[in-house]
Amino acid sequence: MKSSDNTVAGVQQPFNLRSLEGKEVIKNPVASGIEGEDICATCGDPFDQMWNEETEEWILKNTIKVDGK
């Protein structure tokens, strides 16, 4: 694949990364702890959580939060 394709580390991405320009993006955001809140806004699947030793918080693994969503 060309570098201009929607790939990051060889993984196909469901969105155009250019669409994130100018938006607030948080990688692996802190889990809310509220049941039913830590789910994908697109498909409704729950996110995997993992403990972050550095910040001592539960985070949503391999996710991004864009403009608070």
QUICOR-V836159 format. One record per helix or strand. SS is the DSSP state (~ for helix, > for strand). FROM is the first residue (numbers start at 1). LEN is the number of residues. If there is no record, write none. Layout:
SS_FROM_LEN ; SS_FROM_LEN
This chain:
>_7_2 ; >_11_2 ; ~_17_4 ; >_25_3 ; >_30_1 ; >_39_1 ; >_46_1 ; >_49_4 ; >_57_4 ; >_64_3
